[in-house]
Amino acid sequence: MNGMNGFGEMNGFANHPALDDVDFGEPKGISMKSFDAFPKTKPTYLQRSRTGSAWTLLLIVASISLLVTETRRWFTGTVTHSFAVEKGVSHTMQMNVDIVVAMQCHDIHINVQDAAGDLILAAEMLHRDPTNWDRWGKLKHVHKLESGADADEYTRGEEEDVHDYIGAARRGKRKFAKTPKVRGQPDACRLWGSIEENKVQGDFHITARGHGYMEFGLHLEHNQFNFSHIINELSFGPFYPSLVNPLDSTRATTDKHFYKFQYYTSIVPTIYTTEPHHLKLSPHSDADPYAAVNPKHTIWTNQYAVTEQSHVVSETSVPGIFVKYDIEPILLLVSEESGGFLALLVRLVNVVSGVLVAGTWCWQFSDWALETWNQKGRERLGFLGTRDEKLV
């Protein structure tokens, strides 16, 4: 007792009379804890979770992955498609052709005939280069278009990246590739170039000399017919070599002399733009889309769907390669735009909030299920650990 009294006097405890439990509680008056917006729960009220760490790690990974996905989607933008009546004033259309036919150049006749009755001498506009068939047929990117199949790049459901599309159109020179050097005797002919034609329905065809047209003295023997061909390029409108069209790099072969290859194309004028706020198309709009958008961020081209129907014909018919095209009276606007930065922040907050709420529900359910399972396991055991044992 004397020792305790001496210790109290030494540390000054005896100088503070009437001390009780209140003096050891939270300080009275204004303190920093009074500004705490998130009051803490007492440790005695806390209960450790069995699966909390695993769920926490899972929620962190899910939140980060969704944040990255939403941010990338915001940078990429949203692609929308709008249709309207074609209002651009244009009387002509450019057709770009690059076809290799397994016949000699002087045995081929090329022509274009449209619905207006005009006969365009395509042979005067296109270049003819003798070449070797094997130099083209062994290319890896050349594929075969099955008979009776539809090749529609737009209706396949592929999502266009407008930035990449515009970049591919602007990249590189708008020139056709050079013809490879001839090795030995040429056995094929490459037809390439651009044709200016009327913007109406028409027919581009390649036939043998002396067949289909009255050409005296230019008749070709039937055993020399071979309309096997490779289409390197077939597009309408401005020539963009980097843009892929449905018939590009397609091969069609036959061992029959009298064979007719037929391609039916449906052309849709198309605008790709990354500035859709300058152009709002509607079916009843009188705006001219060709003057409403910035040419630096916009390209004007044509998409087309194609159906191929080829078959053997009799000797009274005209064999050859026929491309029939029809222009649809609609305009397709493919636009890409990104929302504002504030919209991105709102979406990120919503994503994280949704993950946390859903994760909390899943964690509580899993923790409850695990606790229930353990409790039932303990009830099945006796006091000494024997199963189904009753206390007496």
VEXDREN-2710 file (C-alpha; in Angstrom, 1 decimal):
% VEXDREN-2710
k/r/px/py/pz
1/MET/0.0/0.0/0.0
2/ASN/2.8/2.4/0.9
3/GLY/4.5/1.5/-2.4
4/MET/1.3/2.3/-4.3
5/ASN/0.8/5.6/-2.6
6/GLY/4.4/6.5/-3.3
7/PHE/3.9/5.7/-7.0
8/GLY/0.7/7.8/-7.2
9/GLU/2.5/10.8/-5.7
10/MET/5.4/10.4/-8.1
11/ASN/3.4/10.5/-11.3
12/GLY/1.0/13.2/-10.1
13/PHE/-2.1/11.0/-10.0
14/ALA/-2.9/12.2/-6.4
15/ASN/-3.1/15.8/-7.7
16/HIS/-6.3/15.0/-9.8
17/PRO/-9.1/14.3/-7.4
18/ALA/-12.5/12.9/-8.4
19/LEU/-11.4/11.2/-11.6
20/ASP/-13.9/8.7/-13.1
21/ASP/-14.6/6.9/-16.4
22/VAL/-15.9/9.9/-18.1
23/ASP/-12.5/11.5/-18.1
24/PHE/-11.1/8.6/-20.1
25/GLY/-13.8/8.8/-22.9
26/GLU/-14.0/10.8/-26.0
27/PRO/-12.9/14.5/-25.6
28/LYS/-15.7/17.0/-25.2
29/GLY/-16.2/20.0/-27.5
30/ILE/-15.0/20.3/-31.1
31/SER/-12.5/17.7/-32.3
32/MET/-11.4/16.3/-35.7
33/LYS/-13.5/13.2/-35.2
34/SER/-16.6/15.4/-35.1
35/PHE/-15.9/16.1/-38.9
36/ASP/-15.6/12.4/-39.8
37/ALA/-18.2/11.7/-42.4
38/PHE/-17.6/8.0/-42.1
39/PRO/-17.9/7.0/-38.4
40/LYS/-16.1/3.8/-37.5
41/THR/-17.7/0.8/-36.0
42/LYS/-16.4/-0.5/-32.7
43/PRO/-14.1/-3.5/-33.0
44/THR/-16.4/-5.6/-30.8
45/TYR/-19.2/-5.2/-33.4
46/LEU/-17.1/-6.5/-36.2
47/GLN/-17.1/-10.1/-37.5
48/ARG/-14.5/-11.5/-39.8
49/SER/-15.7/-12.9/-43.1
50/ARG/-14.6/-16.2/-44.5
51/THR/-14.7/-15.2/-48.2
52/GLY/-14.1/-11.4/-47.9
53/SER/-10.6/-11.4/-49.3
54/ALA/-11.4/-13.5/-52.3
55/TRP/-14.4/-11.3/-53.2
56/THR/-12.4/-8.2/-52.7
57/LEU/-9.7/-9.4/-55.1
58/LEU/-12.4/-10.4/-57.6
59/LEU/-14.2/-7.0/-57.4
60/ILE/-10.9/-5.2/-57.9
61/VAL/-10.1/-7.2/-61.1
62/ALA/-13.6/-6.8/-62.4
63/SER/-13.7/-3.0/-61.8
64/ILE/-10.3/-2.5/-63.5
65/SER/-11.2/-4.6/-66.5
66/LEU/-14.5/-2.8/-67.0
67/LEU/-12.9/0.6/-66.5
68/VAL/-10.4/-0.2/-69.2
69/THR/-13.1/-1.5/-71.6
70/GLU/-15.3/1.6/-71.1
71/THR/-12.3/3.9/-71.6
72/ARG/-11.3/2.1/-74.8
73/ARG/-14.9/2.2/-76.1
74/TRP/-15.0/5.9/-75.4
75/PHE/-11.8/6.5/-77.4
76/THR/-13.1/4.3/-80.3
77/GLY/-16.4/6.0/-80.4
78/THR/-19.9/4.8/-81.3
79/VAL/-20.7/3.9/-84.9
80/THR/-24.2/4.8/-86.2
81/HIS/-25.9/4.2/-89.5
82/SER/-28.4/6.6/-91.0
83/PHE/-30.3/6.3/-94.3
84/ALA/-31.7/9.1/-96.5
85/VAL/-32.7/9.7/-100.0
86/GLU/-29.8/10.3/-102.3
87/LYS/-29.7/14.1/-103.0
88/GLY/-26.2/14.5/-104.4
89/VAL/-26.2/15.8/-107.9
90/SER/-24.0/13.6/-110.1
91/HIS/-24.5/12.4/-113.7
92/THR/-21.4/10.2/-114.0
93/MET/-19.8/7.5/-111.9
94/GLN/-16.3/6.1/-111.9
95/MET/-15.8/2.3/-112.2
96/ASN/-12.4/0.9/-111.1
97/VAL/-11.5/-2.4/-112.7
98/ASP/-8.5/-4.8/-112.3
99/ILE/-9.2/-8.2/-113.8
100/VAL/-6.9/-11.0/-115.0
101/VAL/-8.5/-13.2/-117.7
102/ALA/-6.9/-16.5/-118.9
103/MET/-7.0/-15.4/-122.5
104/GLN/-4.7/-13.5/-124.9
105/CYS/-5.3/-9.7/-124.8
106/HIS/-6.1/-9.5/-128.5
107/ASP/-8.8/-12.2/-128.1
108/ILE/-10.8/-10.2/-125.6
109/HIS/-13.6/-7.7/-126.3
110/ILE/-14.5/-5.2/-123.5
111/ASN/-17.6/-3.0/-123.4
112/VAL/-20.1/-1.2/-121.2
113/GLN/-23.7/-0.7/-122.1
114/ASP/-26.1/1.3/-119.7
115/ALA/-29.8/1.7/-119.4
116/ALA/-29.6/5.1/-121.2
117/GLY/-28.6/3.2/-124.4
118/ASP/-25.1/4.5/-124.4
119/LEU/-22.4/2.1/-125.5
120/ILE/-19.1/3.0/-123.8
121/LEU/-15.9/1.6/-125.4
122/ALA/-14.3/0.4/-122.2
123/ALA/-11.4/-1.0/-124.2
124/GLU/-10.2/2.5/-125.0
125/MET/-10.2/3.5/-121.3
126/LEU/-8.7/0.3/-119.8
127/HIS/-5.1/-0.9/-120.1
128/ARG/-4.2/-4.3/-121.4
129/ASP/-1.1/-6.0/-120.1
130/PRO/0.0/-9.5/-121.2
131/THR/0.8/-11.6/-118.2
132/ASN/1.2/-15.1/-116.8
133/TRP/-1.8/-16.7/-115.2
134/ASP/0.3/-18.5/-112.6
135/ARG/1.7/-15.2/-111.3
136/TRP/-1.8/-14.3/-110.1
137/GLY/-3.4/-17.6/-109.3
138/LYS/-0.9/-18.5/-106.6
139/LEU/-1.4/-15.4/-104.5
140/LYS/-2.4/-16.3/-100.9
141/HIS/-5.0/-13.6/-100.5
142/VAL/-7.0/-14.7/-103.6
143/HIS/-10.1/-16.7/-102.7
144/LYS/-13.0/-18.3/-104.5
145/LEU/-16.5/-17.0/-104.5
146/GLU/-18.9/-19.9/-104.3
147/SER/-21.6/-20.2/-107.0
148/GLY/-24.9/-18.7/-106.0
149/ALA/-23.5/-17.0/-102.9
150/ASP/-24.0/-13.5/-101.7
151/ALA/-21.0/-11.3/-100.9
152/ASP/-22.2/-8.3/-99.0
153/GLU/-19.5/-6.8/-96.8
154/TYR/-22.0/-4.5/-95.1
155/THR/-24.7/-7.0/-94.2
156/ARG/-22.3/-9.5/-92.7
157/GLY/-22.7/-7.7/-89.4
158/GLU/-19.1/-6.6/-89.3
159/GLU/-18.7/-3.3/-87.4
160/GLU/-16.8/-0.7/-89.4
161/ASP/-14.1/1.3/-87.7
162/VAL/-14.7/4.7/-89.4
163/HIS/-11.3/6.0/-88.3
164/ASP/-9.5/3.0/-89.9
165/TYR/-11.7/3.3/-93.0
166/ILE/-11.0/6.9/-93.5
167/GLY/-7.3/6.4/-92.8
168/ALA/-7.1/3.5/-95.3
169/ALA/-8.8/5.7/-97.9
170/ARG/-6.4/8.6/-97.4
171/ARG/-3.3/6.5/-97.0
172/GLY/-1.1/5.7/-100.0
173/LYS/-1.2/6.7/-103.7
174/ARG/-4.4/6.2/-105.7
175/LYS/-2.6/4.1/-108.3
176/PHE/-2.9/0.6/-109.6
177/ALA/-0.1/-1.9/-108.9
178/LYS/2.3/-2.6/-111.6
179/THR/1.9/-5.7/-113.7
180/PRO/4.6/-8.4/-112.9
181/LYS/7.1/-9.2/-115.6
182/VAL/6.2/-11.8/-118.1
183/ARG/8.0/-15.1/-117.8
184/GLY/8.0/-17.0/-121.1
185/GLN/5.0/-16.9/-123.3
186/PRO/2.0/-14.9/-121.9
187/ASP/-1.2/-16.9/-121.5
188/ALA/-3.4/-14.3/-119.8
189/CYS/-4.4/-10.6/-120.0
190/ARG/-4.7/-8.1/-117.2
191/LEU/-7.3/-5.4/-117.7
192/TRP/-7.0/-2.5/-115.4
193/GLY/-8.0/1.2/-115.1
194/SER/-11.0/3.4/-114.4
195/ILE/-14.0/4.0/-116.6
196/GLU/-16.2/7.1/-116.5
197/GLU/-19.8/6.0/-117.1
198/ASN/-23.3/7.3/-116.7
199/LYS/-24.7/7.0/-113.2
200/VAL/-27.5/4.6/-114.2
201/GLN/-28.1/0.9/-114.4
202/GLY/-25.6/-0.8/-116.7
203/ASP/-23.7/-3.9/-117.8
204/PHE/-19.9/-4.3/-118.0
205/HIS/-18.9/-7.3/-120.0
206/ILE/-15.9/-9.2/-121.3
207/THR/-16.4/-11.4/-124.3
208/ALA/-14.4/-13.1/-127.0
209/ARG/-13.7/-11.2/-130.2
210/GLY/-16.3/-11.9/-132.9
211/HIS/-18.9/-13.1/-130.4
212/GLY/-21.7/-10.8/-129.2
213/TYR/-20.8/-8.0/-131.7
214/MET/-20.6/-7.9/-135.5
215/GLU/-16.9/-7.8/-136.1
216/PHE/-16.0/-9.1/-139.5
217/GLY/-12.9/-11.2/-139.7
218/LEU/-12.3/-11.3/-136.0
219/HIS/-14.0/-14.6/-135.1
220/LEU/-12.2/-16.6/-132.4
221/GLU/-12.2/-20.3/-132.4
222/HIS/-14.4/-21.9/-129.7
223/ASN/-11.6/-24.1/-128.3
224/GLN/-9.7/-21.0/-127.3
225/PHE/-12.4/-19.7/-125.0
226/ASN/-11.3/-19.6/-121.3
227/PHE/-13.0/-17.0/-119.2
228/SER/-11.4/-18.1/-115.9
229/HIS/-10.5/-14.9/-114.2
230/ILE/-9.2/-13.2/-111.0
231/ILE/-10.8/-9.9/-109.8
232/ASN/-8.2/-7.9/-108.0
233/GLU/-10.3/-4.8/-107.9
234/LEU/-13.9/-3.9/-108.7
235/SER/-15.2/-0.7/-107.1
236/PHE/-17.4/2.2/-107.9
237/GLY/-16.6/5.9/-107.2
238/PRO/-13.3/7.3/-106.2
239/PHE/-10.4/4.8/-106.3
240/TYR/-9.2/3.8/-102.8
241/PRO/-6.9/0.9/-103.2
242/SER/-6.8/0.1/-99.5
243/LEU/-10.5/-0.3/-99.1
244/VAL/-11.8/-3.9/-99.4
245/ASN/-14.8/-4.6/-101.6
246/PRO/-16.9/-7.8/-101.8
247/LEU/-15.4/-8.9/-105.2
248/ASP/-11.8/-7.9/-104.5
249/SER/-9.3/-10.8/-104.6
250/THR/-11.8/-13.4/-105.9
251/ARG/-11.0/-16.2/-108.3
252/ALA/-13.4/-18.0/-110.7
253/THR/-12.2/-20.9/-112.9
254/THR/-13.8/-23.2/-115.4
255/ASP/-12.7/-26.0/-117.8
256/LYS/-15.7/-25.3/-120.1
257/HIS/-15.3/-23.2/-123.2
258/PHE/-18.9/-21.9/-123.2
259/TYR/-19.3/-20.6/-119.7
260/LYS/-21.0/-17.5/-118.5
261/PHE/-20.0/-15.7/-115.3
262/GLN/-22.6/-13.3/-114.1
263/TYR/-22.3/-10.9/-111.2
264/TYR/-25.3/-8.8/-110.0
265/THR/-24.3/-5.8/-107.9
266/SER/-26.5/-3.4/-106.0
267/ILE/-24.6/-0.1/-105.3
268/VAL/-25.4/2.1/-102.3
269/PRO/-23.7/5.6/-102.1
270/THR/-22.0/5.8/-98.7
271/ILE/-20.5/8.6/-96.6
272/TYR/-18.0/7.8/-93.8
273/THR/-17.5/10.6/-91.4
274/THR/-16.2/11.3/-87.9
275/GLU/-18.0/14.7/-87.7
276/PRO/-21.7/13.7/-87.7
277/HIS/-22.7/16.9/-85.8
278/HIS/-22.3/18.7/-89.1
279/LEU/-24.8/16.5/-90.8
280/LYS/-28.1/15.2/-89.6
281/LEU/-29.7/13.1/-92.2
282/SER/-33.4/12.2/-92.3
283/PRO/-35.6/10.8/-95.1
284/HIS/-37.3/14.3/-95.5
285/SER/-34.1/16.4/-95.2
286/ASP/-33.3/18.8/-98.0
287/ALA/-29.7/19.2/-96.9
288/ASP/-27.0/18.4/-99.4
289/PRO/-24.8/15.8/-97.6
290/TYR/-21.9/16.4/-100.0
291/ALA/-21.5/20.0/-98.9
292/ALA/-22.3/19.6/-95.2
293/VAL/-19.3/17.7/-93.9
294/ASN/-15.6/18.4/-93.6
295/PRO/-13.7/16.6/-96.4
296/LYS/-10.7/16.0/-94.1
297/HIS/-12.7/13.8/-91.9
298/THR/-15.1/12.4/-94.5
299/ILE/-14.9/10.1/-97.6
300/TRP/-17.5/9.6/-100.3
301/THR/-17.6/6.1/-101.7
302/ASN/-20.0/3.3/-102.7
303/GLN/-20.7/0.0/-101.1
304/TYR/-22.3/-2.8/-103.0
305/ALA/-23.8/-6.2/-102.5
306/VAL/-23.1/-8.9/-105.1
307/THR/-24.8/-12.1/-106.2
308/GLU/-22.9/-14.5/-108.4
309/GLN/-24.8/-16.9/-110.8
310/SER/-22.6/-18.7/-113.3
311/HIS/-23.4/-21.6/-115.5
312/VAL/-22.6/-23.4/-118.8
313/VAL/-24.3/-22.0/-121.9
314/SER/-25.0/-23.5/-125.3
315/GLU/-23.1/-22.6/-128.4
316/THR/-25.9/-20.3/-129.5
317/SER/-25.4/-18.1/-126.5
318/VAL/-22.6/-15.6/-125.7
319/PRO/-20.1/-16.7/-123.1
320/GLY/-18.0/-14.3/-121.1
321/ILE/-17.9/-12.3/-117.9
322/PHE/-20.9/-10.0/-117.2
323/VAL/-21.1/-7.5/-114.3
324/LYS/-24.6/-6.0/-114.0
325/TYR/-24.9/-3.1/-111.7
326/ASP/-27.8/-1.1/-110.3
327/ILE/-27.7/2.0/-108.2
328/GLU/-30.0/2.3/-105.2
329/PRO/-31.7/5.7/-104.7
330/ILE/-30.6/5.8/-101.0
331/LEU/-27.7/7.3/-99.2
332/LEU/-26.0/5.6/-96.2
333/LEU/-24.2/7.7/-93.7
334/VAL/-21.8/5.8/-91.4
335/SER/-20.7/8.1/-88.6
336/GLU/-18.5/7.7/-85.6
337/GLU/-18.5/10.0/-82.6
338/SER/-17.4/10.0/-79.0
339/GLY/-19.2/11.4/-76.0
340/GLY/-17.9/14.2/-73.8
341/PHE/-15.4/13.6/-71.0
342/LEU/-18.1/14.3/-68.4
343/ALA/-20.2/11.5/-69.9
344/LEU/-17.2/9.2/-69.6
345/LEU/-16.8/10.0/-65.9
346/VAL/-20.4/9.3/-65.3
347/ARG/-20.2/6.0/-67.0
348/LEU/-17.1/5.0/-65.1
349/VAL/-18.7/5.9/-61.8
350/ASN/-21.8/3.9/-62.7
351/VAL/-19.8/0.9/-63.7
352/VAL/-17.8/0.8/-60.4
353/SER/-20.9/1.4/-58.4
354/GLY/-22.7/-1.4/-60.1
355/VAL/-19.8/-3.8/-59.6
356/LEU/-19.6/-2.9/-55.9
357/VAL/-23.3/-3.3/-55.3
358/ALA/-23.5/-6.6/-57.1
359/GLY/-20.3/-7.9/-55.5
360/THR/-21.7/-7.0/-52.0
361/TRP/-24.8/-9.0/-52.7
362/CYS/-22.8/-12.0/-53.9
363/TRP/-20.4/-11.8/-51.0
364/GLN/-23.2/-11.7/-48.4
365/PHE/-25.0/-14.6/-50.0
366/SER/-21.8/-16.7/-50.3
367/ASP/-20.9/-15.9/-46.7
368/TRP/-24.4/-16.8/-45.4
369/ALA/-24.4/-20.0/-47.4
370/LEU/-21.0/-21.0/-46.0
371/GLU/-22.0/-20.2/-42.4
372/THR/-25.2/-22.1/-42.8
373/TRP/-23.4/-25.1/-44.1
374/ASN/-20.9/-25.1/-41.3
375/GLN/-23.6/-24.7/-38.7
376/LYS/-25.5/-27.7/-40.0
377/GLY/-22.3/-29.7/-39.9
378/ARG/-21.7/-28.8/-36.3
379/GLU/-25.3/-29.8/-35.4
380/ARG/-24.8/-33.2/-36.9
381/LEU/-21.9/-33.8/-34.5
382/GLY/-22.2/-34.7/-30.8
383/PHE/-20.6/-33.0/-27.9
384/LEU/-17.6/-35.4/-28.0
385/GLY/-17.4/-35.3/-31.8
386/THR/-19.4/-38.5/-32.4
387/ARG/-22.0/-38.3/-35.1
388/ASP/-25.7/-38.4/-34.1
389/GLU/-24.8/-38.7/-30.4
390/LYS/-27.4/-37.3/-27.9
391/LEU/-26.5/-35.9/-24.5
392/VAL/-28.0/-37.7/-21.5
END
